[in-house]
Amino acid sequence: MDQLPESLPPNYKSSTHIVELPVSTSIEVILSIIDRDGGVILNDLVSSEDLKCVEKEIEQYTKEDREEDDGFFKGLVPRETLLIGGLVGKSDTLAKICEHPVLEDLRREILTDHGTRRVENFDLPYHIDPLLSVSLSFRIGYGATRQRLHRDDGTHLIEHESRPYELKKSAQFGCLIAGVETTQANGATMFIPGSHRWDDKRQPRLDEVAFAGVFPLCKSVIPPRLNAVIPHRN
């Protein structure tokens, strides 16, 4: 991927939008929007005090040089963007945020597996909770190009051809926390509502993109598409 991705014009206006809801919205409504659009912005999930604490707890890691990429991020994240991995191990505050009741409810509804399996003459019950697979910080540096449009569940080699989409069969559930105001100009997340229901043959177009432009304290919750704190099925 030596060729840089195509840039959007500065005056680009999206023909679609990402639904914004207060964090007090019922889980049923939040799930219905995620099921329909693939993502939603939840406002006021994280306090300003918690954001300041996270910033302070990871400050020592913000001055490090970025190491050579290997694996999923290779050729995807521009060199000007600093990635700080293992965030829940570096910030007790972020680990606490991950346990927010709304996120707990969403993980339980989307990712928890339970049922029975047959073993000879017996039905054995099972219950499998999700695992946290990725927790990281993106710090977009000056001059960084945009990321190419992609599905984050590619890390689990998920294919989207053989069966219709079901929210409860999602491989992962991703969340992005805005530490600063995000805009189209400074690198807000690009998102195409409804694209989670596409098969692998359907290619995205730039004119379908919406930007998750939010102020700090907002939370963007997008199951199979984006990432920051990503639990996945065990």
TORKOL-4160 file (C-alpha; in steps of 0.2 Angstrom, whole numbers, padded with zeros to 4 digits, m for minus):
234
<pt num="1" X="0000" Y="0000" Z="0000"/>
<pt num="2" X="0013" Y="0013" Z="m0005"/>
<pt num="3" X="0000" Y="0024" Z="m0014"/>
<pt num="4" X="m0008" Y="0036" Z="m0002"/>
<pt num="5" X="m0027" Y="0034" Z="0000"/>
<pt num="6" X="m0038" Y="0046" Z="m0010"/>
<pt num="7" X="m0042" Y="0062" Z="0000"/>
<pt num="8" X="m0060" Y="0069" Z="0002"/>
<pt num="9" X="m0062" Y="0087" Z="m0004"/>
<pt num="10" X="m0062" Y="0100" Z="0010"/>
<pt num="11" X="m0079" Y="0105" Z="0006"/>
<pt num="12" X="m0086" Y="0087" Z="0007"/>
<pt num="13" X="m0104" Y="0086" Z="0014"/>
<pt num="14" X="m0110" Y="0069" Z="0019"/>
<pt num="15" X="m0127" Y="0064" Z="0013"/>
<pt num="16" X="m0130" Y="0054" Z="0028"/>
<pt num="17" X="m0127" Y="0055" Z="0047"/>
<pt num="18" X="m0123" Y="0045" Z="0063"/>
<pt num="19" X="m0137" Y="0045" Z="0075"/>
<pt num="20" X="m0133" Y="0054" Z="0092"/>
<pt num="21" X="m0141" Y="0049" Z="0108"/>
<pt num="22" X="m0139" Y="0053" Z="0127"/>
<pt num="23" X="m0131" Y="0040" Z="0137"/>
<pt num="24" X="m0147" Y="0039" Z="0147"/>
<pt num="25" X="m0156" Y="0031" Z="0132"/>
<pt num="26" X="m0163" Y="0013" Z="0135"/>
<pt num="27" X="m0152" Y="m0001" Z="0130"/>
<pt num="28" X="m0166" Y="m0007" Z="0119"/>
<pt num="29" X="m0166" Y="0009" Z="0108"/>
<pt num="30" X="m0147" Y="0009" Z="0107"/>
<pt num="31" X="m0147" Y="m0009" Z="0101"/>
<pt num="32" X="m0160" Y="m0005" Z="0088"/>
<pt num="33" X="m0150" Y="0009" Z="0081"/>
<pt num="34" X="m0134" Y="m0001" Z="0081"/>
<pt num="35" X="m0143" Y="m0016" Z="0073"/>
<pt num="36" X="m0150" Y="m0004" Z="0059"/>
<pt num="37" X="m0135" Y="0007" Z="0056"/>
<pt num="38" X="m0120" Y="m0002" Z="0063"/>
<pt num="39" X="m0116" Y="0012" Z="0075"/>
<pt num="40" X="m0122" Y="0026" Z="0086"/>
<pt num="41" X="m0114" Y="0041" Z="0096"/>
<pt num="42" X="m0118" Y="0041" Z="0114"/>
<pt num="43" X="m0116" Y="0058" Z="0122"/>
<pt num="44" X="m0109" Y="0061" Z="0140"/>
<pt num="45" X="m0104" Y="0044" Z="0144"/>
<pt num="46" X="m0087" Y="0049" Z="0151"/>
<pt num="47" X="m0084" Y="0064" Z="0163"/>
<pt num="48" X="m0071" Y="0077" Z="0160"/>
<pt num="49" X="m0062" Y="0072" Z="0176"/>
<pt num="50" X="m0060" Y="0054" Z="0170"/>
<pt num="51" X="m0053" Y="0060" Z="0153"/>
<pt num="52" X="m0040" Y="0071" Z="0162"/>
<pt num="53" X="m0035" Y="0056" Z="0173"/>
<pt num="54" X="m0033" Y="0045" Z="0157"/>
<pt num="55" X="m0022" Y="0058" Z="0149"/>
<pt num="56" X="m0012" Y="0060" Z="0165"/>
<pt num="57" X="m0010" Y="0041" Z="0167"/>
<pt num="58" X="m0003" Y="0038" Z="0149"/>
<pt num="59" X="0007" Y="0054" Z="0147"/>
<pt num="60" X="0023" Y="0045" Z="0149"/>
<pt num="61" X="0019" Y="0035" Z="0134"/>
<pt num="62" X="0015" Y="0049" Z="0122"/>
<pt num="63" X="0033" Y="0054" Z="0120"/>
<pt num="64" X="0038" Y="0038" Z="0113"/>
<pt num="65" X="0042" Y="0035" Z="0095"/>
<pt num="66" X="0031" Y="0024" Z="0085"/>
<pt num="67" X="0038" Y="0006" Z="0082"/>
<pt num="68" X="0037" Y="m0002" Z="0065"/>
<pt num="69" X="0020" Y="m0010" Z="0062"/>
<pt num="70" X="0018" Y="m0028" Z="0061"/>
<pt num="71" X="0001" Y="m0037" Z="0058"/>
<pt num="72" X="m0016" Y="m0028" Z="0057"/>
<pt num="73" X="m0010" Y="m0010" Z="0057"/>
<pt num="74" X="0003" Y="m0012" Z="0045"/>
<pt num="75" X="m0001" Y="m0001" Z="0030"/>
<pt num="76" X="m0017" Y="0005" Z="0038"/>
<pt num="77" X="m0012" Y="0018" Z="0051"/>
<pt num="78" X="m0001" Y="0032" Z="0044"/>
<pt num="79" X="0016" Y="0034" Z="0052"/>
<pt num="80" X="0011" Y="0051" Z="0059"/>
<pt num="81" X="m0002" Y="0043" Z="0071"/>
<pt num="82" X="0005" Y="0037" Z="0087"/>
<pt num="83" X="m0003" Y="0021" Z="0094"/>
<pt num="84" X="m0002" Y="0017" Z="0112"/>
<pt num="85" X="m0007" Y="m0001" Z="0115"/>
<pt num="86" X="m0012" Y="m0010" Z="0131"/>
<pt num="87" X="m0022" Y="0005" Z="0137"/>
<pt num="88" X="m0032" Y="m0004" Z="0151"/>
<pt num="89" X="m0015" Y="m0009" Z="0159"/>
<pt num="90" X="m0008" Y="0008" Z="0158"/>
<pt num="91" X="m0024" Y="0018" Z="0164"/>
<pt num="92" X="m0034" Y="0012" Z="0179"/>
<pt num="93" X="m0047" Y="0025" Z="0174"/>
<pt num="94" X="m0049" Y="0018" Z="0157"/>
<pt num="95" X="m0051" Y="0001" Z="0165"/>
<pt num="96" X="m0065" Y="0008" Z="0176"/>
<pt num="97" X="m0073" Y="0016" Z="0160"/>
<pt num="98" X="m0074" Y="m0001" Z="0152"/>
<pt num="99" X="m0085" Y="m0007" Z="0166"/>
<pt num="100" X="m0098" Y="0007" Z="0163"/>
<pt num="101" X="m0116" Y="m0001" Z="0165"/>
<pt num="102" X="m0121" Y="0004" Z="0147"/>
<pt num="103" X="m0106" Y="m0004" Z="0140"/>
<pt num="104" X="m0108" Y="m0019" Z="0151"/>
<pt num="105" X="m0126" Y="m0021" Z="0145"/>
<pt num="106" X="m0121" Y="m0019" Z="0127"/>
<pt num="107" X="m0108" Y="m0032" Z="0128"/>
<pt num="108" X="m0120" Y="m0044" Z="0137"/>
<pt num="109" X="m0133" Y="m0042" Z="0123"/>
<pt num="110" X="m0121" Y="m0042" Z="0108"/>
<pt num="111" X="m0107" Y="m0054" Z="0113"/>
<pt num="112" X="m0112" Y="m0066" Z="0127"/>
<pt num="113" X="m0115" Y="m0084" Z="0121"/>
<pt num="114" X="m0126" Y="m0096" Z="0131"/>
<pt num="115" X="m0136" Y="m0111" Z="0127"/>
<pt num="116" X="m0134" Y="m0130" Z="0128"/>
<pt num="117" X="m0123" Y="m0143" Z="0119"/>
<pt num="118" X="m0127" Y="m0161" Z="0117"/>
<pt num="119" X="m0115" Y="m0174" Z="0126"/>
<pt num="120" X="m0122" Y="m0192" Z="0123"/>
<pt num="121" X="m0138" Y="m0192" Z="0133"/>
<pt num="122" X="m0136" Y="m0175" Z="0142"/>
<pt num="123" X="m0138" Y="m0157" Z="0137"/>
<pt num="124" X="m0124" Y="m0147" Z="0145"/>
<pt num="125" X="m0127" Y="m0128" Z="0148"/>
<pt num="126" X="m0113" Y="m0116" Z="0143"/>
<pt num="127" X="m0110" Y="m0097" Z="0146"/>
<pt num="128" X="m0096" Y="m0088" Z="0137"/>
<pt num="129" X="m0092" Y="m0070" Z="0141"/>
<pt num="130" X="m0083" Y="m0059" Z="0129"/>
<pt num="131" X="m0064" Y="m0055" Z="0130"/>
<pt num="132" X="m0055" Y="m0038" Z="0129"/>
<pt num="133" X="m0044" Y="m0040" Z="0113"/>
<pt num="134" X="m0038" Y="m0022" Z="0110"/>
<pt num="135" X="m0037" Y="m0006" Z="0120"/>
<pt num="136" X="m0027" Y="0008" Z="0112"/>
<pt num="137" X="m0025" Y="0026" Z="0110"/>
<pt num="138" X="m0024" Y="0035" Z="0093"/>
<pt num="139" X="m0015" Y="0051" Z="0092"/>
<pt num="140" X="m0016" Y="0058" Z="0075"/>
<pt num="141" X="m0001" Y="0069" Z="0071"/>
<pt num="142" X="0001" Y="0083" Z="0059"/>
<pt num="143" X="0001" Y="0078" Z="0041"/>
<pt num="144" X="m0007" Y="0061" Z="0043"/>
<pt num="145" X="m0017" Y="0054" Z="0029"/>
<pt num="146" X="m0034" Y="0046" Z="0032"/>
<pt num="147" X="m0035" Y="0027" Z="0035"/>
<pt num="148" X="m0042" Y="0017" Z="0021"/>
<pt num="149" X="m0060" Y="0011" Z="0024"/>
<pt num="150" X="m0060" Y="m0006" Z="0032"/>
<pt num="151" X="m0069" Y="m0019" Z="0043"/>
<pt num="152" X="m0061" Y="m0021" Z="0060"/>
<pt num="153" X="m0068" Y="m0039" Z="0061"/>
<pt num="154" X="m0055" Y="m0043" Z="0048"/>
<pt num="155" X="m0043" Y="m0046" Z="0063"/>
<pt num="156" X="m0054" Y="m0062" Z="0066"/>
<pt num="157" X="m0054" Y="m0066" Z="0047"/>
<pt num="158" X="m0073" Y="m0065" Z="0047"/>
<pt num="159" X="m0082" Y="m0067" Z="0031"/>
<pt num="160" X="m0099" Y="m0059" Z="0027"/>
<pt num="161" X="m0106" Y="m0070" Z="0013"/>
<pt num="162" X="m0113" Y="m0086" Z="0019"/>
<pt num="163" X="m0127" Y="m0080" Z="0031"/>
<pt num="164" X="m0138" Y="m0065" Z="0034"/>
<pt num="165" X="m0132" Y="m0052" Z="0047"/>
<pt num="166" X="m0137" Y="m0054" Z="0065"/>
<pt num="167" X="m0131" Y="m0042" Z="0078"/>
<pt num="168" X="m0130" Y="m0056" Z="0091"/>
<pt num="169" X="m0118" Y="m0065" Z="0080"/>
<pt num="170" X="m0106" Y="m0050" Z="0078"/>
<pt num="171" X="m0088" Y="m0055" Z="0081"/>
<pt num="172" X="m0083" Y="m0040" Z="0091"/>
<pt num="173" X="m0090" Y="m0024" Z="0098"/>
<pt num="174" X="m0079" Y="m0008" Z="0097"/>
<pt num="175" X="m0080" Y="0009" Z="0106"/>
<pt num="176" X="m0071" Y="0025" Z="0102"/>
<pt num="177" X="m0069" Y="0038" Z="0115"/>
<pt num="178" X="m0066" Y="0056" Z="0110"/>
<pt num="179" X="m0052" Y="0064" Z="0120"/>
<pt num="180" X="m0053" Y="0080" Z="0110"/>
<pt num="181" X="m0066" Y="0088" Z="0098"/>
<pt num="182" X="m0066" Y="0078" Z="0082"/>
<pt num="183" X="m0070" Y="0085" Z="0065"/>
<pt num="184" X="m0068" Y="0080" Z="0047"/>
<pt num="185" X="m0053" Y="0092" Z="0046"/>
<pt num="186" X="m0043" Y="0084" Z="0061"/>
<pt num="187" X="m0046" Y="0066" Z="0058"/>
<pt num="188" X="m0064" Y="0061" Z="0064"/>
<pt num="189" X="m0068" Y="0043" Z="0062"/>
<pt num="190" X="m0075" Y="0039" Z="0045"/>
<pt num="191" X="m0091" Y="0028" Z="0045"/>
<pt num="192" X="m0104" Y="0022" Z="0033"/>
<pt num="193" X="m0121" Y="0018" Z="0041"/>
<pt num="194" X="m0128" Y="0002" Z="0036"/>
<pt num="195" X="m0111" Y="m0005" Z="0029"/>
<pt num="196" X="m0111" Y="m0019" Z="0043"/>
<pt num="197" X="m0124" Y="m0028" Z="0033"/>
<pt num="198" X="m0114" Y="m0028" Z="0017"/>
<pt num="199" X="m0106" Y="m0044" Z="0010"/>
<pt num="200" X="m0088" Y="m0044" Z="0006"/>
<pt num="201" X="m0091" Y="m0040" Z="m0013"/>
<pt num="202" X="m0099" Y="m0023" Z="m0009"/>
<pt num="203" X="m0085" Y="m0010" Z="m0009"/>
<pt num="204" X="m0087" Y="0006" Z="0000"/>
<pt num="205" X="m0087" Y="0023" Z="m0009"/>
<pt num="206" X="m0081" Y="0039" Z="m0002"/>
<pt num="207" X="m0097" Y="0048" Z="m0006"/>
<pt num="208" X="m0106" Y="0037" Z="0007"/>
<pt num="209" X="m0095" Y="0042" Z="0021"/>
<pt num="210" X="m0101" Y="0051" Z="0037"/>
<pt num="211" X="m0089" Y="0058" Z="0050"/>
<pt num="212" X="m0091" Y="0055" Z="0069"/>
<pt num="213" X="m0088" Y="0073" Z="0073"/>
<pt num="214" X="m0090" Y="0074" Z="0092"/>
<pt num="215" X="m0084" Y="0084" Z="0107"/>
<pt num="216" X="m0075" Y="0077" Z="0121"/>
<pt num="217" X="m0085" Y="0066" Z="0133"/>
<pt num="218" X="m0094" Y="0058" Z="0119"/>
<pt num="219" X="m0093" Y="0040" Z="0115"/>
<pt num="220" X="m0095" Y="0032" Z="0098"/>
<pt num="221" X="m0101" Y="0014" Z="0099"/>
<pt num="222" X="m0099" Y="0004" Z="0083"/>
<pt num="223" X="m0098" Y="m0016" Z="0084"/>
<pt num="224" X="m0090" Y="m0023" Z="0068"/>
<pt num="225" X="m0082" Y="m0008" Z="0061"/>
<pt num="226" X="m0071" Y="0003" Z="0072"/>
<pt num="227" X="m0059" Y="0001" Z="0086"/>
<pt num="228" X="m0052" Y="0008" Z="0102"/>
<pt num="229" X="m0058" Y="m0003" Z="0116"/>
<pt num="230" X="m0064" Y="m0020" Z="0108"/>
<pt num="231" X="m0071" Y="m0035" Z="0116"/>
<pt num="232" X="m0073" Y="m0050" Z="0106"/>
<pt num="233" X="m0081" Y="m0067" Z="0107"/>
<pt num="234" X="m0071" Y="m0080" Z="0116"/>
